[in-house]
Structures are given as C-alpha cells and as structure tokens.
Amino acid sequence: MYLTAADVHTERRRHRACTAWEKEGRHAALKVSSRTQETNRWIVRWRFAIDAREVERLVAEGEGPLLEFKPADARPVELATTLAALANAEGGTLIVGVREQDGRPIIEGVPNPKLTLDHLYTAAALCSPRFDLLPPERVEVAGRLVLVAVVPEGLRDAYSVEGRFVARGGSFRRALDADEIRSLLNSRGRFAYDALIVPGATRTHLDEERVRAFAARFPSGAVMETDDLLEARQLLARLPADPGATRVPTAAGLLLLGRHPQQFLPQARVAVVRYAGPTMGERFLARELEGPIPAQLDAAEAWLAATMLRAVELKDFGRTDVDEYPLAALREIVLNALVHRDYLASGDRVRIYLFSDRCEIVSPGRLGGPMRMDNLLTERWSRNTVLVRGLAALGVMEELGFGLNRVAQQFKEQGLPPPEFQQTEGTFVVTLRGRGARMLADAAPERGTGASLQRGRAKRSDRQARALNHLRTRGPLTARDYATEQGVSEDTALRDLRDLVERGLVEARGETNNRHYVLHLDGR
C-alpha cells in the first residue's frame, strides 16, 4: 500500500514529533528540525522521504490542493508563485520535472539538477517574506531525476510574489482579493482586525451602562479616565492621521460594548435554526441573534435551553432533569465560535443548527496560526486577541483558553460521544451528539389504559416537556392530541397548552374549532 498525496499530508499532520514507520518493506521517515530564529519566525521544518514508486503514484493521481507539478524549465518566478500559493493554503508538495502533455502529467525529469535547484532557491528568495525552503528530495524514476519540494502547513507568514498574493484552491492557483488578503494575514497573526477603527462608528455608539460595567472590572478604573482605560485596552483608538482627534471605537470595542454592533458589522450575528429531523427539511424554526457578543452568547444559551430536548429521570425516589446536551458545553462551543471566528468574512455569521440527532455550530473562517486539526486540545491561539482580553476582563471567558478541553471532558463524563471537528473551505464546524435519539424513544406514545393513567398522574411540567418534544420532532399538536397522548382531559390539555403559550414557548394558530399549536417562531 502506497501513500496518496492526501495521505502524505495526513501523516505529516499526525506525526509532529520525530517518528518513523514501515510500509511493505520500505522505510519512510518524517523529521522535525529545531526552531529557527530568522526574522523572529518559528518555522517547523519537515523532511519527508519519498521513493520512485510513490512519485509515480502522485503523478498518476494528478494535481490537487496539496500537489502541483512543474517542468524542469519553469522560471523562478513561476516556482515562487507555486511555493507561495501552497504556503498560503494548507501547504503541499511541488514536484519539478513533470510536464503536462495532452492533458496528462508526464515525468520528463530534470536534465540539469544543479540549475533547477538554483531556480528553486531563487524562487524562495523571490517570495516576500523570503520562503524558508527545505532541501528538495532527489528521486530517480525510471532513469529520470525529479526534485520534490515540501511546503509545510501552519506557517506563521503570508507570502506574496511581485506584490501579488495567491493561494492554492483545488487543482488551481488563484489571486486573492483585498478582503481575502486581510483575512489571510489575520489568520497568520500578522493583522489584528479587532484592533482597527470601524469607519463611521463614534463614541456615542457604545452603551454607557456596559462601558461603566467594563471599567469597574479594573482597579485602575477608579483613577483613570474611562476613555483612557478603553484606549489602553484597544477598545477605543484615534485616527492615525490626527492623533489629537476624538477617540472612536475599534471593532473589538463595538463587539464588546456597542449598542448595536450590527449597524456597522452586519456579519457579527448568530443564526439559530431548529429542524424537526436529522436533515435540513422544510419544517424548521429560525431566528437571528444580535447585540454585543455577551448578549448574543446569553441569547444563544437561552434559545438552546428552551429548544433542546429535556427529560425527567426518576431514580431512588428522586427526580433529575436531564438535558439532551450539557448546556455549559454548548455555551462554551458557541463562545469559541463568537470569539475566534473571522470577522473579515463579511458574508457569513455564526450558525447553530439543532437537528434531532446532533447540534452543529459553524464558525466563519478556517483555523489560523499554529492551530491544526490534530492539536485543537493542546494548542492555544486566537486571531482576535483584543476581543479575548476584553471578554476575559468581563469574566465571560478565560484568556488561557481551555474551553474545548472542558467540553470534551464533560461529554466523556456524561457518556456522550466526543465532539467532532471539521474544517471546510471557509468554516470550522463542531458537531455534538447528545441523548436525542434515546430521549425521543423514551418519550414515544405508550399504548394501553395503564399508560394513559400513568401519564395523567404526571406533573404538568413533565407533560409539557413531552409535548414540546412532540412539537419539535413531529410537528403541530391539537388539544385533543395532547389529551390523548398525555392521558388527561381536554380541559387539562388546554390549560397546559395555554401555559406554554403564555411562557412564549408555543404559539396557537387557527380558529377555536380548528386550533393547533406549534413551537414559537422566536424559540424562546
């Protein structure tokens, strides 16, 4: 069995320490060198041994997001563009000595290895900042020599060539526009969007009550002017062209303390969607949450608490309320999405999808800095450091960032599957699987008079919990349906349902003789 291009990069991700392995008699080693201090950058150096049969396999597989071919006569600027495109994406492999002929890659070899090596190192120097090229591998394939250059993932810099930023996407390179460049720099920690002034926003767009509460968290707030404190925390700033000008909010200032941040940052919102089944069916309820981040977080938590399934377990003469998901864990994941998302992704917002069998939290922006899929529980990094410090000062989160560890531990302690993480082209997705399937099975209507009598003696809150489960998973409910399922009279059913309506959980629709009940559109 031989490694494909994707396998090669998967192995690189998994083996971040020195390791070796055997595959059908051939030995391949992944080596990690020490840190380099050039221009104060930390670059992890890789060397991946690759043999002739593996090169043939990669060439047969064809170019993709992690693999590109170049002929031996490629100019240094072409090679530089390829190196930069791979470095600005997920890294990858460049094989020099492969030419496309009649739509197929052909191994033609490198007739002058010394000259081609010189072109590769010149290409690395043409990148800005200079790309730290690892020594390319020389591999002989059927009497033809090719050079294999590896570009690591997770680099700390964003690279341009002749003033242009490019990135690998699919099997092609593409130029990045201004917003994508800022997003790339932001994800590499080279550009702090949350510390930038928001055009059009003024000091009056901050909520004074929130400002006072924030200042009260600091001992220095008693002796410093409030605006001086906010400026020191990078929540206010002055225009660079006019240092004496009135201070105005930064993006972090609006997101933390703004009256209505969405006036200037429309992407800073949360969409919450509830589906009846395991797929995005037609019947769903949705709303959008706005306001500063602390308010969005509280609203999302309240929505989840009201929307998720809830059951009652009777054990040892005691009563225990059991939620479909650990609410504290859901809050932590939503907080991570709000704090670490890419706010430069102006066309997207944080999304929470609640299905019958899982909850998905989608955050705009891919992982940045040193974060990778294999170190999520051990590495610490944020693209929005001003925001993190502000939320930590408010006591909303810890600046140290151990949230995902706590979530994983809570799910383990409650016997639930571990969280699942996925990275798409432009988002990071966390999938949580709770007790939904089991709870729905337990809540299924029972048959027989004994069951009806037992349900009739149940507390109102238990009957209402089962009714909410019905509304969420099976759709509208009438008072007669409620009475039959719960084993109570229609008068009791009407009282229970009116109580749910008054609490804002259920909405009554239709005339008196054709009235039915649905979950409230606001999901409160």
C-alpha positions as CSV (number, residue, x, y, z in Angstrom):
1,M,0.0,0.0,0.0
2,Y,1.4,3.4,-1.0
3,L,0.5,6.8,0.2
4,T,-1.5,9.3,-1.9
5,A,-0.8,13.0,-1.8
6,A,-3.6,13.4,0.8
7,D,-2.2,10.5,2.8
8,V,1.2,12.1,2.8
9,H,-0.1,15.3,4.3
10,T,-2.3,13.5,6.8
11,E,0.8,11.6,8.1
12,R,2.7,14.9,8.4
13,R,-0.1,16.3,10.5
14,R,-0.2,13.3,12.7
15,H,3.5,13.0,13.3
16,R,4.6,16.3,14.7
17,A,7.5,14.7,16.6
18,C,10.3,12.6,15.2
19,T,8.8,9.3,14.1
20,A,9.2,6.5,11.6
21,W,7.1,3.8,10.1
22,E,7.3,0.8,7.8
23,K,5.0,0.2,4.8
24,E,5.5,-3.1,2.9
25,G,9.3,-3.2,3.4
26,R,10.0,0.4,2.6
27,H,11.1,2.9,5.2
28,A,9.9,6.4,5.3
29,A,10.8,9.0,7.9
30,L,9.3,12.3,9.0
31,K,11.8,14.5,10.7
32,V,11.3,17.7,12.6
33,S,14.2,20.1,13.0
34,S,14.7,22.7,15.7
35,R,13.2,26.2,15.7
36,T,14.9,28.9,13.6
37,Q,15.1,32.5,14.7
38,E,15.4,34.1,11.3
39,T,13.3,37.3,11.3
40,N,11.9,36.1,14.6
41,R,9.7,33.5,12.8
42,W,9.1,30.0,14.1
43,I,9.1,27.6,11.1
44,V,8.7,23.9,11.6
45,R,11.0,22.2,9.2
46,W,10.0,18.9,7.5
47,R,11.8,16.3,5.6
48,F,9.7,13.5,4.1
49,A,11.5,10.6,2.4
50,I,9.8,9.7,-0.8
51,D,10.7,6.9,-3.3
52,A,10.2,6.4,-7.0
53,R,7.0,4.3,-6.8
54,E,5.5,7.0,-4.6
55,V,6.3,9.7,-7.1
56,E,4.7,7.6,-9.8
57,R,1.6,7.3,-7.6
58,L,1.4,11.0,-7.0
59,V,1.8,11.8,-10.7
60,A,-0.9,9.3,-11.6
61,E,-3.1,10.9,-9.0
62,G,-2.8,14.3,-10.6
63,E,-2.6,17.8,-9.2
64,G,-4.8,18.8,-6.3
65,P,-5.0,21.2,-3.3
66,L,-1.8,19.7,-1.9
67,L,0.1,18.8,-5.0
68,E,1.5,20.7,-8.0
69,F,3.8,19.8,-10.9
70,K,6.3,22.0,-12.8
71,P,8.6,21.2,-15.8
72,A,12.3,21.5,-15.4
73,D,12.4,24.7,-17.5
74,A,10.0,26.6,-15.2
75,R,11.2,30.1,-14.5
76,P,12.0,31.1,-10.9
77,V,9.0,33.4,-10.7
78,E,6.7,30.6,-11.7
79,L,8.2,28.4,-9.0
80,A,7.9,31.2,-6.5
81,T,4.2,31.6,-7.2
82,T,3.7,27.9,-6.6
83,L,5.6,27.9,-3.3
84,A,3.6,31.0,-2.1
85,A,0.3,29.5,-3.2
86,L,0.9,26.3,-1.3
87,A,2.2,28.2,1.8
88,N,-0.8,30.5,1.8
89,A,-3.1,27.5,1.9
90,E,-2.6,24.1,3.6
91,G,1.0,23.5,2.5
92,G,1.7,20.8,0.0
93,T,4.2,19.2,-2.4
94,L,5.9,20.6,-5.5
95,I,7.4,18.0,-7.9
96,V,9.7,19.6,-10.5
97,G,10.4,17.5,-13.6
98,V,6.8,16.8,-14.6
99,R,5.2,18.3,-17.7
100,E,1.6,18.3,-18.9
101,Q,1.2,16.6,-22.3
102,D,-2.1,16.1,-24.0
103,G,-3.9,16.8,-20.7
104,R,-1.8,14.2,-18.7
105,P,1.2,14.7,-16.5
106,I,4.4,13.1,-17.9
107,I,7.6,12.5,-15.9
108,E,10.3,14.0,-18.2
109,G,12.9,14.5,-15.5
110,V,15.4,17.3,-14.7
111,P,18.4,17.3,-17.0
112,N,20.4,19.8,-15.0
113,P,19.7,19.3,-11.3
114,K,22.1,22.0,-10.2
115,L,20.4,24.6,-12.3
116,T,16.9,23.6,-11.2
117,L,18.0,23.6,-7.6
118,D,19.3,27.1,-8.1
119,H,16.0,28.1,-9.6
120,L,14.1,26.7,-6.6
121,Y,16.3,28.7,-4.1
122,T,15.9,31.8,-6.2
123,A,12.2,31.3,-6.2
124,A,12.2,31.1,-2.4
125,A,14.1,34.4,-2.3
126,L,11.5,36.0,-4.6
127,C,8.8,35.3,-2.0
128,S,8.1,38.1,0.4
129,P,8.9,37.4,3.1
130,R,11.6,35.0,2.0
131,F,10.4,31.5,2.0
132,D,12.5,29.1,4.1
133,L,12.8,26.3,1.6
134,L,13.7,22.8,2.9
135,P,16.3,20.9,0.8
136,P,14.4,19.3,-2.0
137,E,14.5,15.5,-2.3
138,R,16.1,14.0,-5.4
139,V,14.2,11.0,-6.6
140,E,15.1,8.9,-9.7
141,V,12.0,7.5,-11.5
142,A,12.7,5.1,-14.4
143,G,16.1,6.7,-15.1
144,R,14.7,10.3,-14.8
145,L,15.5,12.5,-11.9
146,V,12.8,14.7,-10.3
147,L,13.1,17.2,-7.4
148,V,10.4,17.1,-4.7
149,A,10.0,20.2,-2.5
150,V,7.7,20.1,0.5
151,V,5.9,23.2,1.8
152,P,4.8,22.7,5.5
153,E,1.3,23.7,6.7
154,G,0.7,26.0,9.5
155,L,3.3,28.6,8.6
156,R,3.3,31.9,10.5
157,D,3.7,34.2,7.5
158,A,1.6,35.1,4.4
159,Y,3.7,35.2,1.2
160,S,3.5,37.4,-1.9
161,V,5.4,37.3,-5.2
162,E,5.9,40.6,-7.0
163,G,3.2,42.2,-4.8
164,R,0.6,39.6,-5.5
165,F,-0.9,37.1,-3.0
166,V,-2.0,33.8,-4.4
167,A,-3.4,30.6,-2.8
168,R,-3.9,27.1,-3.9
169,G,-7.5,26.1,-4.3
170,G,-8.5,22.7,-5.7
171,S,-6.0,22.0,-8.6
172,F,-5.5,25.7,-9.4
173,R,-3.9,28.8,-8.1
174,R,-5.9,31.9,-7.7
175,A,-5.1,35.5,-6.8
176,L,-6.6,36.8,-3.5
177,D,-8.6,39.9,-3.3
178,A,-8.1,42.6,-0.7
179,D,-10.5,41.1,1.8
180,E,-9.0,37.6,1.4
181,I,-5.5,39.0,1.9
182,R,-6.6,40.7,5.1
183,S,-8.2,37.5,6.2
184,L,-5.1,35.5,5.4
185,L,-2.9,38.0,7.3
186,N,-5.4,37.9,10.2
187,S,-5.3,34.1,10.3
188,R,-1.5,34.2,10.5
189,G,-1.5,36.7,13.3
190,R,0.0,39.4,11.1
191,F,-3.1,41.7,11.1
192,A,-5.3,42.5,14.1
193,Y,-8.7,43.2,12.6
194,D,-10.4,43.6,16.0
195,A,-8.0,46.5,16.9
196,L,-8.9,48.5,13.8
197,I,-11.2,51.6,13.8
198,V,-14.6,50.9,12.4
199,P,-15.5,53.6,9.8
200,G,-18.5,55.6,10.7
201,A,-18.7,54.5,14.3
202,T,-18.3,57.1,17.1
203,R,-18.0,57.1,20.9
204,T,-21.8,57.6,21.1
205,H,-22.4,54.1,19.6
206,L,-21.1,52.5,22.8
207,D,-23.5,51.5,25.5
208,E,-22.7,53.6,28.6
209,E,-24.0,51.1,31.0
210,R,-21.8,48.4,29.5
211,V,-18.8,50.8,29.4
212,R,-19.2,51.6,33.2
213,A,-19.5,47.9,34.0
214,F,-16.4,47.2,32.0
215,A,-14.3,50.0,33.6
216,A,-15.5,48.8,37.1
217,R,-13.6,45.5,36.5
218,F,-10.3,47.2,36.7
219,P,-8.7,48.7,39.8
220,S,-7.2,51.4,37.6
221,G,-10.7,52.4,36.6
222,A,-11.1,54.3,39.8
223,V,-8.2,56.6,39.0
224,M,-8.1,56.7,35.2
225,E,-10.5,58.4,32.9
226,T,-12.8,55.8,31.4
227,D,-11.9,56.6,27.8
228,D,-8.2,56.4,28.7
229,L,-8.8,52.9,30.0
230,L,-10.7,51.9,26.9
231,E,-7.9,53.2,24.7
232,A,-5.4,51.3,26.8
233,R,-7.4,48.1,26.2
234,Q,-7.6,48.9,22.4
235,L,-11.4,49.3,22.6
236,L,-11.1,53.0,21.5
237,A,-8.5,54.4,19.2
238,R,-7.5,57.7,17.5
239,L,-7.2,58.2,13.8
240,P,-3.6,57.8,12.8
241,A,-3.6,61.0,10.7
242,D,-4.9,63.0,13.6
243,P,-3.5,61.8,17.0
244,G,-5.4,64.6,18.8
245,A,-8.7,63.7,17.3
246,T,-11.7,62.3,19.3
247,R,-11.4,58.7,20.1
248,V,-13.6,56.3,18.2
249,P,-14.5,52.6,18.7
250,T,-12.4,49.7,17.4
251,A,-14.1,46.5,16.1
252,A,-13.5,44.9,19.5
253,G,-15.0,47.9,21.2
254,L,-18.2,47.7,19.3
255,L,-18.4,43.9,19.6
256,L,-18.0,44.1,23.4
257,L,-19.7,47.3,24.4
258,G,-21.7,48.5,21.4
259,R,-25.3,49.5,21.5
260,H,-26.0,47.7,18.2
261,P,-22.7,46.5,16.6
262,Q,-24.6,45.1,13.6
263,Q,-25.2,48.7,12.3
264,F,-21.5,48.7,11.3
265,L,-20.7,45.0,11.4
266,P,-23.7,43.2,9.9
267,Q,-21.8,39.9,9.9
268,A,-21.5,39.9,13.7
269,R,-24.6,37.9,14.4
270,V,-25.7,34.4,15.2
271,A,-28.3,32.4,13.2
272,V,-30.1,29.7,15.2
273,V,-32.1,27.1,13.3
274,R,-34.1,24.1,14.6
275,Y,-35.0,21.2,12.3
276,A,-37.5,18.5,13.2
277,G,-35.4,15.7,11.9
278,P,-31.8,14.7,11.1
279,T,-31.6,16.7,7.8
280,M,-32.4,20.2,6.7
281,G,-36.0,19.5,6.0
282,E,-38.7,22.0,5.1
283,R,-40.2,22.4,8.6
284,F,-37.9,24.5,10.7
285,L,-37.8,27.5,13.0
286,A,-35.1,30.1,12.9
287,R,-34.2,33.5,14.2
288,E,-31.1,35.7,14.3
289,L,-29.4,37.0,17.5
290,E,-27.9,40.4,17.6
291,G,-26.3,42.8,20.0
292,P,-22.8,42.8,21.5
293,I,-21.1,39.4,22.0
294,P,-22.0,38.9,25.6
295,A,-25.7,39.5,24.8
296,Q,-25.5,37.1,21.7
297,L,-23.9,34.5,23.9
298,D,-26.7,34.8,26.6
299,A,-29.4,34.8,23.9
300,A,-27.9,31.7,22.2
301,E,-27.7,29.9,25.6
302,A,-31.4,30.7,26.4
303,W,-32.5,29.6,22.9
304,L,-30.7,26.3,23.3
305,A,-32.0,25.7,26.8
306,A,-35.6,26.3,25.6
307,T,-35.2,24.3,22.4
308,M,-33.2,21.2,23.2
309,L,-35.0,18.1,24.5
310,R,-35.4,17.7,28.2
311,A,-36.5,14.6,30.1
312,V,-37.1,13.6,33.7
313,E,-35.4,10.6,35.3
314,L,-36.9,9.1,38.4
315,K,-34.3,7.2,40.4
316,D,-34.0,6.2,44.1
317,F,-37.2,8.2,44.8
318,G,-35.5,11.3,43.4
319,R,-36.2,13.4,40.3
320,T,-33.4,14.5,38.0
321,D,-33.9,16.8,34.9
322,V,-31.7,15.6,32.1
323,D,-30.9,17.8,29.1
324,E,-30.2,16.5,25.6
325,Y,-26.8,18.2,25.7
326,P,-24.7,19.6,28.6
327,L,-25.8,23.2,28.4
328,A,-22.4,24.5,29.8
329,A,-20.6,22.7,27.0
330,L,-22.9,24.2,24.3
331,R,-22.3,27.6,25.7
332,E,-18.5,27.0,25.6
333,I,-18.6,26.0,21.9
334,V,-20.8,29.0,20.9
335,L,-18.4,31.3,22.8
336,N,-15.4,29.8,20.9
337,A,-17.2,30.4,17.6
338,L,-18.0,34.0,18.5
339,V,-14.5,34.8,19.8
340,H,-12.3,33.0,17.3
341,R,-14.3,33.5,14.1
342,D,-13.0,35.5,11.1
343,Y,-14.9,38.8,11.3
344,L,-13.4,39.7,7.9
345,A,-15.8,37.1,6.4
346,S,-18.4,39.7,5.9
347,G,-20.9,37.5,4.1
348,D,-21.3,34.9,6.9
349,R,-22.2,34.7,10.5
350,V,-22.0,32.1,13.3
351,R,-24.7,29.4,12.7
352,I,-26.2,27.0,15.2
353,Y,-28.2,24.1,13.7
354,L,-30.1,21.9,16.1
355,F,-31.2,18.6,14.5
356,S,-33.0,15.7,16.0
357,D,-29.7,13.7,16.4
358,R,-27.0,16.4,16.7
359,C,-26.1,20.0,17.1
360,E,-23.7,21.8,14.6
361,I,-22.0,25.1,15.4
362,V,-20.5,26.7,12.3
363,S,-17.9,29.4,12.7
364,P,-16.7,31.5,9.7
365,G,-13.0,31.2,9.0
366,R,-10.6,28.3,9.0
367,L,-8.1,27.5,11.7
368,G,-5.3,30.1,12.0
369,G,-1.8,30.5,13.4
370,P,-0.4,27.2,14.8
371,M,-3.9,25.6,15.1
372,R,-4.4,22.3,13.3
373,M,-7.0,19.6,13.5
374,D,-4.6,17.4,15.5
375,N,-3.7,19.9,18.2
376,L,-7.0,21.6,19.0
377,L,-7.0,20.4,22.6
378,T,-3.4,21.3,23.2
379,E,-2.5,24.5,21.3
380,R,-3.6,28.0,22.3
381,W,-4.1,30.8,19.7
382,S,-6.6,33.4,18.7
383,R,-6.9,35.7,15.7
384,N,-8.9,38.2,17.9
385,T,-6.6,38.9,20.8
386,V,-8.2,42.2,21.8
387,L,-11.6,40.6,21.9
388,V,-10.3,37.7,24.0
389,R,-8.7,40.1,26.6
390,G,-11.9,42.1,26.8
391,L,-14.1,39.1,27.4
392,A,-11.6,37.7,29.9
393,A,-11.8,41.1,31.7
394,L,-15.6,40.8,31.8
395,G,-15.3,37.3,33.2
396,V,-17.1,35.8,30.2
397,M,-14.2,33.5,29.3
398,E,-10.7,32.5,30.4
399,E,-7.8,34.1,28.5
400,L,-5.9,30.9,28.8
401,G,-8.4,29.1,26.5
402,F,-9.1,25.6,27.9
403,G,-12.7,25.6,26.8
404,L,-12.5,22.7,24.3
405,N,-10.8,20.6,26.9
406,R,-13.7,21.2,29.3
407,V,-16.2,20.4,26.6
408,A,-14.5,17.1,25.8
409,Q,-14.3,16.2,29.5
410,Q,-18.0,17.0,30.1
411,F,-19.1,14.8,27.2
412,K,-16.9,12.0,28.4
413,E,-18.2,12.2,31.9
414,Q,-21.8,12.0,30.7
415,G,-21.1,9.1,28.5
416,L,-21.7,11.0,25.3
417,P,-19.7,10.7,22.0
418,P,-16.7,13.1,21.8
419,P,-17.1,16.4,19.9
420,E,-16.4,16.1,16.2
421,F,-14.4,18.8,14.4
422,Q,-14.4,19.6,10.7
423,Q,-12.8,22.2,8.6
424,T,-14.4,23.2,5.2
425,E,-13.2,25.7,2.6
426,G,-14.2,28.7,4.7
427,T,-15.6,27.5,8.0
428,F,-14.8,25.5,11.1
429,V,-17.6,23.1,12.3
430,V,-18.1,21.5,15.6
431,T,-20.7,18.6,15.8
432,L,-22.1,17.5,19.1
433,R,-24.2,14.3,19.5
434,G,-26.3,14.1,22.6
435,R,-29.1,11.9,24.0
436,G,-31.7,12.9,21.5
437,A,-32.4,9.5,19.9
438,R,-32.7,7.8,23.3
439,M,-34.9,10.5,24.8
440,L,-37.2,10.5,21.8
441,A,-37.6,6.7,22.0
442,D,-38.4,7.0,25.8
443,A,-40.9,9.8,25.0
444,A,-42.7,7.8,22.3
445,P,-46.5,7.5,23.0
446,E,-47.3,4.4,25.1
447,R,-50.3,2.2,24.4
448,G,-52.9,0.9,26.8
449,T,-55.1,2.3,29.6
450,G,-52.4,1.8,32.2
451,A,-50.0,4.0,30.3
452,S,-52.6,6.8,29.9
453,L,-53.4,6.7,33.6
454,Q,-49.7,6.9,34.5
455,R,-49.3,9.9,32.2
456,G,-52.4,11.5,33.6
457,R,-50.8,11.5,37.0
458,A,-47.6,13.0,35.7
459,K,-46.7,16.6,36.7
460,R,-47.7,19.4,34.4
461,S,-44.0,20.2,33.6
462,D,-43.4,16.5,32.6
463,R,-46.4,16.5,30.3
464,Q,-45.4,19.9,28.8
465,A,-41.8,18.6,28.2
466,R,-43.2,15.6,26.2
467,A,-45.4,18.0,24.3
468,L,-42.5,20.2,23.4
469,N,-40.6,17.2,22.2
470,H,-43.6,16.2,20.0
471,L,-43.8,19.7,18.5
472,R,-40.1,19.8,17.7
473,T,-39.9,16.4,16.2
474,R,-43.4,15.6,14.8
475,G,-44.9,19.0,14.1
476,P,-48.2,20.7,15.2
477,L,-50.3,19.4,18.0
478,T,-54.0,19.9,18.9
479,A,-55.5,19.9,22.4
480,R,-57.2,16.6,21.6
481,D,-53.9,15.1,20.5
482,Y,-52.3,16.4,23.7
483,A,-55.1,14.9,25.9
484,T,-54.8,11.5,24.2
485,E,-51.0,11.3,24.4
486,Q,-50.8,12.5,28.0
487,G,-53.9,10.7,29.3
488,V,-55.7,13.8,30.6
489,S,-58.9,15.6,29.9
490,E,-59.2,18.2,27.1
491,D,-59.7,20.9,29.7
492,T,-56.4,19.9,31.4
493,A,-54.8,19.8,27.9
494,L,-56.0,23.3,27.1
495,R,-54.7,24.7,30.5
496,D,-51.3,23.1,29.9
497,L,-51.1,24.5,26.3
498,R,-52.2,28.0,27.4
499,D,-49.5,28.0,30.0
500,L,-46.9,27.2,27.3
501,V,-48.3,30.0,25.1
502,E,-48.1,32.5,28.0
503,R,-44.5,31.5,28.6
504,G,-43.6,32.2,25.0
505,L,-42.7,28.6,24.1
506,V,-45.7,27.7,22.0
507,E,-47.9,29.6,19.5
508,A,-51.6,29.0,19.0
509,R,-52.8,29.1,15.4
510,G,-56.3,28.8,13.7
511,E,-59.8,29.3,14.9
512,T,-61.3,27.8,18.0
513,N,-62.7,24.8,16.3
514,N,-59.5,24.2,14.2
515,R,-56.8,25.4,16.7
516,H,-53.4,23.8,16.7
517,Y,-50.2,24.6,18.4
518,V,-46.7,25.0,17.1
519,L,-43.3,26.0,18.6
520,H,-42.9,29.7,18.9
521,L,-41.0,31.2,16.0
522,D,-38.7,33.1,18.3
523,G,-37.8,29.8,20.1
524,R,-37.9,31.5,23.5
